[in-house]
């Protein structure tokens, strides 16, 4: 079955793995998902990740993500993953209207003409784009 919204599928797989208490989640790879994974790692939301490139025909490459939990409470570090721009209703913002998640404590992941980046990086570069998701 074809996935109509791969970013929503990516976020849902991470959410479901955290609710189930899994340490590692495997997700089908794409360049957009790889970049979102790198952003989550750089911002400290995931422990580590690995891109598995498959050489065999018919198999798809995947991303293995090691989820991060608080040691004391065993709660996931990612409290909320929220899809903003959907295939049926895209959300675009200019460089002067970039969203702030929890007054700067969370991040918004933006797809810009200069690549996928956080809201903070987009402000520094002076670019706007499509708001993919909020992470807090």
HELIX and SHEET records of a PDB file:
HELIX    1   1 UNK A    6  UNK A   20  1                                  15    
HELIX    2   2 UNK A   31  UNK A   42  1                                  12    
HELIX    3   3 UNK A   95  UNK A   97  5                                   3    
HELIX    4   4 UNK A  102  UNK A  104  5                                   3    
HELIX    5   5 UNK A  119  UNK A  125  1                                   7    
SHEET    1   A 3 UNK A  24  UNK A  28  0                                        
SHEET    2   A 3 UNK A  62  UNK A  67 -1                                        
SHEET    3   A 3 UNK A  46  UNK A  52 -1                                        
SHEET    1   B 3 UNK A  81  UNK A  83  0                                        
SHEET    2   B 3 UNK A 129  UNK A 135 -1                                        
SHEET    3   B 3 UNK A  92  UNK A  93 -1                                        
SHEET    1   C 4 UNK A  81  UNK A  83  0                                        
SHEET    2   C 4 UNK A 129  UNK A 135 -1                                        
SHEET    3   C 4 UNK A 107  UNK A 112 -1                                        
SHEET    4   C 4 UNK A 115  UNK A 118 -1                                        
END                                                                             
